[in-house]
Amino acid sequence: MTTGFSKKNAPGASRRLALAAAATCAALCLALGSPAAHADAAYPAKPVKFITNFPAGGPLDILGRALGDVLQKELRQPFVVDNRPGAGGNIGADLVAKSPPDGYTVLLSIDSTFTINPHLYASMPFAARDLKPLMIFSSSGLSFGVGPAVKARTLPEFIAQAKAEPATFSSAGNGSPGHLAAGIFSTATGAKITHVPYKGNAPAVMALLGGEVQAGILATPGLLPQVQAGKLRALAVTGRQRSPLLPEVPTVGELGLKDLEFEVLYLAMVPAATPEPVVQVLRQSLQKALALPEVKARLASLDMVALGETGAPAAELLAANQARYGRIVKATGMKVD
């Protein structure tokens, strides 16, 4: 007697066959790279936050907003600049170091946070291994500016004046490149200085303009309008070449002060555990951005030279600067006030 039901058509066997077919389909979807297989991996799927660790209005902030506008068009998600200044950039860097490593929180910084601060601060709120370089966008020199009350017309004249009577120097904050440059200036020339830190390049320029301090080694774009208006004077630039924004101003190398010669690096970092596919999306988009005429023009207006360094070359450049600045901090006896 039959039941009208063969063994191969039993309910349990049918269920097993259905499950096997589903598994095979899923495997094929993965192998073929179907949209369904990659839906969860799509990046970016929501707004990305650019944390800048120095105040609004400075070169880093301006650069971040320019890059954010380009990446928003390229990746079809908002890139929002969020200024988190303080402690020489440590506050913003620490925030990113402790953020989820998913590519949605990116640090925009200058190299001093990583190359000067470890030597300057008794303790750091984050470890170097907590972050990895995404890209070094660009570099720029600084300008040596003096206020209207300073009689010196050249850097050698100012050196002589500062040897006779201590001079006050503003900077964009403890650990900033201007802080380091002021220390180098004092050690290399024998000039006597008092360092006065401010919360960013713009306040440091205003302090110089208002006569709160006599001099400052600061980002050129911040000084430029006041120099052009005749309210401040630029005596030298720290880059290897003259600044196209101030072509008539000599380099420190031309004046025989090559120990003062250095450039600021502008870079992006992400939490160290950020997945490599996400890192590659960001790097490739940033490389495209740096090649755009409008971004090149923005860099030039900020006195920056495009670099686009990534991976091992970027890490090696930062390591070399950290070693150099460590020697300088030790030699000058610099400290956080």
KOLZAVO-594026 format. One record per residue (C-alpha): residue in three letters; x, z, y; residue number from 1. Coordinates in nm, 2 decimals, padded with zeros to 4 digits. Each point is the difference from the previous one (the first is absolute). Layout:
{"ALA", {X, Z, Y}, NUM}
...
This chain:
{"MET", {00.00, 00.00, 00.00}, 1}
{"THR", {00.13, -00.09, 00.34}, 2}
{"THR", {-00.07, 00.16, 00.32}, 3}
{"GLY", {00.03, -00.32, 00.21}, 4}
{"PHE", {00.31, 00.17, 00.14}, 5}
{"SER", {00.35, -00.12, -00.10}, 6}
{"LYS", {00.30, 00.24, 00.03}, 7}
{"LYS", {00.17, -00.21, 00.26}, 8}
{"ASN", {-00.31, 00.02, 00.22}, 9}
{"ALA", {-00.02, 00.38, -00.01}, 10}
{"PRO", {-00.04, 00.17, 00.34}, 11}
{"GLY", {00.33, 00.18, -00.02}, 12}
{"ALA", {00.19, -00.33, -00.07}, 13}
{"SER", {-00.17, -00.17, 00.29}, 14}
{"ARG", {00.10, 00.28, 00.24}, 15}
{"ARG", {00.36, -00.03, -00.12}, 16}
{"LEU", {00.00, -00.37, 00.06}, 17}
{"ALA", {-00.15, 00.04, 00.35}, 18}
{"LEU", {00.27, 00.26, 00.09}, 19}
{"ALA", {00.27, -00.22, -00.13}, 20}
{"ALA", {-00.13, -00.30, 00.20}, 21}
{"ALA", {-00.01, 00.21, 00.31}, 22}
{"ALA", {00.35, 00.12, -00.05}, 23}
{"THR", {00.12, -00.35, -00.05}, 24}
{"CYS", {-00.17, -00.12, 00.32}, 25}
{"ALA", {00.16, 00.29, 00.20}, 26}
{"ALA", {00.34, -00.09, -00.13}, 27}
{"LEU", {-00.05, -00.37, 00.09}, 28}
{"CYS", {-00.11, 00.11, 00.35}, 29}
{"LEU", {00.32, 00.20, 00.05}, 30}
{"ALA", {00.21, -00.28, -00.14}, 31}
{"LEU", {-00.15, -00.26, 00.23}, 32}
{"GLY", {00.01, 00.23, 00.30}, 33}
{"SER", {-00.37, -00.02, 00.08}, 34}
{"PRO", {-00.13, 00.15, 00.32}, 35}
{"ALA", {-00.18, 00.26, -00.20}, 36}
{"ALA", {00.33, 00.11, -00.15}, 37}
{"HIS", {00.16, 00.04, 00.34}, 38}
{"ALA", {-00.29, 00.14, 00.21}, 39}
{"ASP", {00.14, 00.35, -00.02}, 40}
{"ALA", {00.35, -00.11, 00.08}, 41}
{"ALA", {-00.09, -00.20, 00.32}, 42}
{"TYR", {00.20, 00.12, 00.30}, 43}
{"PRO", {-00.09, 00.08, 00.27}, 44}
{"ALA", {-00.36, 00.08, -00.08}, 45}
{"LYS", {-00.04, 00.23, 00.31}, 46}
{"PRO", {00.16, 00.06, 00.34}, 47}
{"VAL", {00.37, 00.08, 00.00}, 48}
{"LYS", {00.15, 00.26, 00.23}, 49}
{"PHE", {00.33, -00.05, 00.18}, 50}
{"ILE", {00.14, 00.34, 00.09}, 51}
{"THR", {00.24, -00.02, 00.29}, 52}
{"ASN", {00.21, 00.31, 00.04}, 53}
{"PHE", {00.07, -00.04, 00.37}, 54}
{"PRO", {-00.25, 00.00, 00.29}, 55}
{"ALA", {-00.22, -00.28, 00.12}, 56}
{"GLY", {00.14, -00.24, 00.25}, 57}
{"GLY", {00.35, -00.02, -00.14}, 58}
{"PRO", {00.16, -00.30, -00.17}, 59}
{"LEU", {-00.09, 00.13, -00.35}, 60}
{"ASP", {-00.36, 00.03, 00.10}, 61}
{"ILE", {-00.01, -00.34, 00.16}, 62}
{"LEU", {00.17, -00.16, -00.30}, 63}
{"GLY", {-00.24, 00.17, -00.24}, 64}
{"ARG", {-00.31, -00.13, 00.18}, 65}
{"ALA", {00.14, -00.35, 00.01}, 66}
{"LEU", {00.07, 00.00, -00.38}, 67}
{"GLY", {-00.33, 00.17, -00.07}, 68}
{"ASP", {-00.19, -00.28, 00.17}, 69}
{"VAL", {00.18, -00.26, -00.21}, 70}
{"LEU", {-00.04, 00.18, -00.33}, 71}
{"GLN", {-00.37, 00.06, 00.07}, 72}
{"LYS", {-00.05, -00.38, 00.02}, 73}
{"GLU", {00.22, -00.07, -00.30}, 74}
{"LEU", {-00.14, 00.27, -00.23}, 75}
{"ARG", {-00.36, 00.02, 00.14}, 76}
{"GLN", {00.00, 00.37, 00.05}, 77}
{"PRO", {00.06, 00.21, 00.31}, 78}
{"PHE", {00.35, 00.14, 00.06}, 79}
{"VAL", {-00.05, 00.30, 00.22}, 80}
{"VAL", {00.29, 00.16, 00.20}, 81}
{"ASP", {-00.01, 00.38, -00.01}, 82}
{"ASN", {00.27, 00.17, 00.22}, 83}
{"ARG", {00.13, 00.33, -00.15}, 84}
{"PRO", {00.30, 00.09, 00.21}, 85}
{"GLY", {00.21, 00.32, 00.00}, 86}
{"ALA", {00.32, 00.15, -00.14}, 87}
{"GLY", {00.21, -00.32, 00.04}, 88}
{"GLY", {-00.25, -00.19, -00.22}, 89}
{"ASN", {-00.01, 00.26, -00.28}, 90}
{"ILE", {-00.36, 00.08, 00.05}, 91}
{"GLY", {-00.13, -00.36, -00.06}, 92}
{"ALA", {00.25, -00.07, -00.28}, 93}
{"ASP", {-00.10, 00.32, -00.18}, 94}
{"LEU", {-00.37, -00.10, 00.02}, 95}
{"VAL", {00.08, -00.33, -00.16}, 96}
{"ALA", {00.23, 00.15, -00.26}, 97}
{"LYS", {-00.28, 00.22, -00.12}, 98}
{"SER", {-00.27, -00.27, 00.01}, 99}
{"PRO", {-00.14, -00.17, -00.31}, 100}
{"PRO", {00.24, -00.27, -00.11}, 101}
{"ASP", {-00.26, -00.28, 00.01}, 102}
{"GLY", {00.12, -00.21, 00.30}, 103}
{"TYR", {-00.27, 00.12, 00.23}, 104}
{"THR", {00.23, 00.22, 00.21}, 105}
{"VAL", {00.31, -00.17, 00.13}, 106}
{"LEU", {00.27, 00.16, 00.22}, 107}
{"LEU", {00.13, -00.19, 00.30}, 108}
{"SER", {00.32, 00.17, 00.12}, 109}
{"ILE", {00.34, -00.04, 00.15}, 110}
{"ASP", {00.30, 00.08, -00.22}, 111}
{"SER", {00.10, 00.31, 00.18}, 112}
{"THR", {-00.26, 00.20, -00.19}, 113}
{"PHE", {00.19, -00.07, -00.32}, 114}
{"THR", {00.36, -00.05, 00.13}, 115}
{"ILE", {00.03, 00.26, 00.27}, 116}
{"ASN", {-00.26, 00.27, -00.07}, 117}
{"PRO", {00.14, 00.11, -00.34}, 118}
{"HIS", {00.32, 00.10, 00.18}, 119}
{"LEU", {-00.17, 00.15, 00.31}, 120}
{"TYR", {-00.27, 00.21, -00.15}, 121}
{"ALA", {00.07, 00.31, -00.21}, 122}
{"SER", {-00.27, -00.11, -00.24}, 123}
{"MET", {-00.21, -00.31, -00.05}, 124}
{"PRO", {-00.37, 00.01, -00.09}, 125}
{"PHE", {00.04, -00.28, -00.25}, 126}
{"ALA", {00.27, -00.13, -00.23}, 127}
{"ALA", {00.15, -00.35, 00.04}, 128}
{"ARG", {-00.11, -00.08, -00.35}, 129}
{"ASP", {-00.37, 00.05, 00.11}, 130}
{"LEU", {00.01, -00.33, 00.19}, 131}
{"LYS", {00.14, -00.35, -00.06}, 132}
{"PRO", {00.07, -00.28, 00.25}, 133}
{"LEU", {-00.26, -00.27, 00.01}, 134}
{"MET", {00.19, -00.21, 00.26}, 135}
{"ILE", {00.24, 00.04, 00.30}, 136}
{"PHE", {-00.18, -00.23, 00.25}, 137}
{"SER", {00.25, -00.01, 00.28}, 138}
{"SER", {00.28, 00.16, 00.20}, 139}
{"SER", {00.06, 00.06, 00.37}, 140}
{"GLY", {00.25, 00.15, 00.23}, 141}
{"LEU", {-00.07, 00.26, 00.27}, 142}
{"SER", {00.07, 00.00, 00.37}, 143}
{"PHE", {00.19, 00.26, 00.20}, 144}
{"GLY", {-00.21, 00.07, 00.31}, 145}
{"VAL", {00.05, 00.23, 00.30}, 146}
{"GLY", {-00.24, 00.13, 00.25}, 147}
{"PRO", {-00.03, -00.08, 00.38}, 148}
{"ALA", {00.19, 00.31, 00.10}, 149}
{"VAL", {00.32, -00.10, -00.20}, 150}
{"LYS", {00.26, -00.15, 00.23}, 151}
{"ALA", {00.20, -00.17, -00.28}, 152}
{"ARG", {-00.04, -00.37, -00.02}, 153}
{"THR", {00.19, -00.06, -00.32}, 154}
{"LEU", {00.03, 00.19, -00.33}, 155}
{"PRO", {00.37, 00.08, 00.06}, 156}
{"GLU", {-00.10, 00.15, 00.34}, 157}
{"PHE", {-00.27, 00.20, -00.17}, 158}
{"ILE", {00.25, 00.13, -00.26}, 159}
{"ALA", {00.23, 00.12, 00.28}, 160}
{"GLN", {-00.30, 00.17, 00.17}, 161}
{"ALA", {-00.11, 00.17, -00.32}, 162}
{"LYS", {00.35, 00.13, -00.07}, 163}
{"ALA", {00.00, 00.17, 00.34}, 164}
{"GLU", {-00.36, 00.13, -00.02}, 165}
{"PRO", {-00.23, 00.03, -00.31}, 166}
{"ALA", {-00.27, -00.27, -00.02}, 167}
{"THR", {-00.34, 00.04, -00.15}, 168}
{"PHE", {-00.12, -00.26, -00.26}, 169}
{"SER", {-00.35, -00.07, -00.11}, 170}
{"SER", {-00.08, -00.14, -00.35}, 171}
{"ALA", {-00.31, -00.09, -00.21}, 172}
{"GLY", {00.04, 00.33, -00.18}, 173}
{"ASN", {00.23, 00.21, -00.22}, 174}
{"GLY", {00.15, -00.23, -00.26}, 175}
{"SER", {-00.08, -00.32, 00.19}, 176}
{"PRO", {00.26, -00.27, 00.04}, 177}
{"GLY", {00.03, 00.10, 00.37}, 178}
{"HIS", {00.08, 00.35, -00.10}, 179}
{"LEU", {00.28, -00.12, -00.23}, 180}
{"ALA", {00.13, -00.24, 00.26}, 181}
{"ALA", {00.02, 00.27, 00.26}, 182}
{"GLY", {00.20, 00.21, -00.24}, 183}
{"ILE", {00.24, -00.29, -00.07}, 184}
{"PHE", {00.03, -00.07, 00.37}, 185}
{"SER", {00.11, 00.36, 00.07}, 186}
{"THR", {00.25, 00.01, -00.29}, 187}
{"ALA", {00.15, -00.34, 00.06}, 188}
{"THR", {00.04, 00.03, 00.37}, 189}
{"GLY", {00.04, 00.37, 00.07}, 190}
{"ALA", {-00.30, 00.00, 00.23}, 191}
{"LYS", {-00.21, 00.32, 00.02}, 192}
{"ILE", {-00.37, -00.04, -00.08}, 193}
{"THR", {-00.32, 00.20, -00.05}, 194}
{"HIS", {-00.25, -00.16, -00.24}, 195}
{"VAL", {-00.37, 00.02, 00.09}, 196}
{"PRO", {-00.23, -00.13, -00.28}, 197}
{"TYR", {-00.34, -00.15, 00.08}, 198}
{"LYS", {-00.28, -00.10, -00.22}, 199}
{"GLY", {00.07, -00.37, -00.02}, 200}
{"ASN", {00.17, -00.28, 00.19}, 201}
{"ALA", {-00.27, -00.04, 00.27}, 202}
{"PRO", {00.01, 00.37, 00.11}, 203}
{"ALA", {00.38, -00.01, 00.00}, 204}
{"VAL", {00.00, -00.30, 00.24}, 205}
{"MET", {-00.25, 00.18, 00.23}, 206}
{"ALA", {00.22, 00.31, 00.01}, 207}
{"LEU", {00.29, -00.22, 00.10}, 208}
{"LEU", {-00.21, -00.17, 00.27}, 209}
{"GLY", {-00.13, 00.33, 00.13}, 210}
{"GLY", {00.35, 00.15, 00.04}, 211}
{"GLU", {-00.05, 00.26, -00.28}, 212}
{"VAL", {00.32, -00.13, -00.16}, 213}
{"GLN", {00.29, -00.22, 00.12}, 214}
{"ALA", {00.04, -00.24, -00.29}, 215}
{"GLY", {-00.13, -00.12, -00.33}, 216}
{"ILE", {00.09, -00.23, -00.28}, 217}
{"LEU", {-00.34, -00.15, -00.08}, 218}
{"ALA", {-00.19, -00.30, -00.14}, 219}
{"THR", {00.05, -00.29, 00.23}, 220}
{"PRO", {-00.36, -00.11, 00.03}, 221}
{"GLY", {-00.10, 00.34, 00.14}, 222}
{"LEU", {00.27, -00.01, 00.26}, 223}
{"LEU", {-00.04, -00.37, 00.09}, 224}
{"PRO", {-00.29, 00.02, 00.25}, 225}
{"GLN", {00.16, 00.28, 00.20}, 226}
{"VAL", {00.34, -00.18, 00.00}, 227}
{"GLN", {-00.17, -00.32, 00.11}, 228}
{"ALA", {-00.17, 00.19, 00.28}, 229}
{"GLY", {00.33, 00.15, 00.11}, 230}
{"LYS", {-00.12, 00.36, -00.07}, 231}
{"LEU", {00.25, 00.05, -00.29}, 232}
{"ARG", {00.34, -00.15, -00.08}, 233}
{"ALA", {00.13, -00.12, -00.34}, 234}
{"LEU", {00.38, 00.05, -00.03}, 235}
{"ALA", {00.05, -00.13, -00.35}, 236}
{"VAL", {-00.16, -00.09, -00.33}, 237}
{"THR", {00.10, 00.14, -00.35}, 238}
{"GLY", {-00.06, -00.32, -00.20}, 239}
{"ARG", {00.28, -00.23, -00.12}, 240}
{"GLN", {-00.13, -00.27, 00.23}, 241}
{"ARG", {-00.15, 00.01, 00.35}, 242}
{"SER", {-00.38, 00.05, 00.01}, 243}
{"PRO", {-00.20, -00.32, 00.08}, 244}
{"LEU", {-00.22, 00.23, 00.21}, 245}
{"LEU", {00.30, 00.12, 00.21}, 246}
{"PRO", {00.25, -00.28, -00.03}, 247}
{"GLU", {00.20, 00.12, 00.30}, 248}
{"VAL", {00.07, 00.34, -00.15}, 249}
{"PRO", {00.32, 00.04, -00.20}, 250}
{"THR", {00.02, 00.14, -00.35}, 251}
{"VAL", {00.18, 00.33, -00.07}, 252}
{"GLY", {00.25, -00.20, -00.20}, 253}
{"GLU", {00.09, -00.22, 00.30}, 254}
{"LEU", {00.07, 00.33, 00.19}, 255}
{"GLY", {00.23, 00.13, -00.27}, 256}
{"LEU", {-00.24, 00.25, -00.15}, 257}
{"LYS", {-00.06, -00.15, -00.35}, 258}
{"ASP", {-00.07, 00.34, -00.14}, 259}
{"LEU", {-00.33, -00.01, 00.19}, 260}
{"GLU", {-00.09, -00.33, -00.16}, 261}
{"PHE", {-00.30, 00.03, -00.24}, 262}
{"GLU", {-00.35, -00.14, -00.05}, 263}
{"VAL", {-00.33, 00.15, -00.10}, 264}
{"LEU", {-00.17, -00.12, -00.31}, 265}
{"TYR", {-00.38, -00.04, -00.02}, 266}
{"LEU", {-00.14, 00.03, -00.35}, 267}
{"ALA", {-00.29, 00.07, -00.23}, 268}
{"MET", {-00.01, 00.24, -00.29}, 269}
{"VAL", {-00.26, 00.09, -00.27}, 270}
{"PRO", {-00.02, 00.29, -00.24}, 271}
{"ALA", {00.26, -00.05, -00.27}, 272}
{"ALA", {-00.26, -00.03, -00.29}, 273}
{"THR", {-00.19, -00.29, 00.17}, 274}
{"PRO", {-00.06, -00.27, -00.27}, 275}
{"GLU", {00.24, -00.30, 00.03}, 276}
{"PRO", {-00.28, -00.26, 00.01}, 277}
{"VAL", {-00.14, 00.18, 00.31}, 278}
{"VAL", {00.35, 00.02, 00.15}, 279}
{"GLN", {00.04, -00.38, -00.05}, 280}
{"VAL", {-00.33, -00.08, 00.17}, 281}
{"LEU", {00.11, 00.19, 00.30}, 282}
{"ARG", {00.35, -00.14, 00.01}, 283}
{"GLN", {-00.11, -00.36, -00.04}, 284}
{"SER", {-00.26, 00.04, 00.28}, 285}
{"LEU", {00.26, 00.16, 00.23}, 286}
{"GLN", {00.25, -00.28, -00.07}, 287}
{"LYS", {-00.27, -00.25, 00.10}, 288}
{"ALA", {-00.07, 00.20, 00.31}, 289}
{"LEU", {00.36, 00.01, 00.11}, 290}
{"ALA", {00.01, -00.38, -00.02}, 291}
{"LEU", {-00.29, -00.05, 00.24}, 292}
{"PRO", {00.08, -00.12, 00.35}, 293}
{"GLU", {-00.22, 00.26, 00.16}, 294}
{"VAL", {00.18, 00.28, -00.19}, 295}
{"LYS", {00.34, -00.14, 00.09}, 296}
{"ALA", {-00.10, 00.00, 00.36}, 297}
{"ARG", {-00.12, 00.36, -00.03}, 298}
{"LEU", {00.33, 00.10, -00.15}, 299}
{"ALA", {00.19, -00.17, 00.28}, 300}
{"SER", {-00.21, 00.18, 00.26}, 301}
{"LEU", {00.09, 00.33, -00.17}, 302}
{"ASP", {00.37, -00.09, 00.00}, 303}
{"MET", {00.00, -00.02, -00.38}, 304}
{"VAL", {00.18, -00.23, -00.24}, 305}
{"ALA", {-00.19, -00.08, -00.32}, 306}
{"LEU", {00.16, 00.11, -00.32}, 307}
{"GLY", {-00.26, 00.00, -00.28}, 308}
{"GLU", {00.23, 00.20, -00.24}, 309}
{"THR", {-00.16, 00.13, -00.32}, 310}
{"GLY", {00.10, 00.16, -00.33}, 311}
{"ALA", {00.36, 00.10, -00.07}, 312}
{"PRO", {00.14, -00.15, 00.33}, 313}
{"ALA", {-00.24, 00.21, 00.21}, 314}
{"ALA", {00.08, 00.31, -00.20}, 315}
{"GLU", {00.38, -00.06, 00.04}, 316}
{"LEU", {-00.03, -00.05, 00.37}, 317}
{"LEU", {-00.18, 00.32, 00.05}, 318}
{"ALA", {00.25, 00.19, -00.22}, 319}
{"ALA", {00.29, -00.14, 00.20}, 320}
{"ASN", {-00.16, 00.11, 00.33}, 321}
{"GLN", {-00.08, 00.34, -00.14}, 322}
{"ALA", {00.37, 00.05, -00.10}, 323}
{"ARG", {00.12, -00.12, 00.34}, 324}
{"TYR", {-00.24, 00.22, 00.20}, 325}
{"GLY", {00.08, 00.30, -00.22}, 326}
{"ARG", {00.36, -00.02, 00.11}, 327}
{"ILE", {-00.11, -00.04, 00.37}, 328}
{"VAL", {-00.24, 00.30, -00.02}, 329}
{"LYS", {00.27, 00.22, -00.15}, 330}
{"ALA", {00.26, -00.12, 00.26}, 331}
{"THR", {-00.22, 00.06, 00.30}, 332}
{"GLY", {-00.15, 00.32, -00.12}, 333}
{"MET", {-00.35, -00.13, 00.08}, 334}
{"LYS", {-00.29, 00.22, -00.09}, 335}
{"VAL", {-00.38, 00.03, 00.04}, 336}
{"ASP", {-00.08, 00.21, 00.31}, 337}
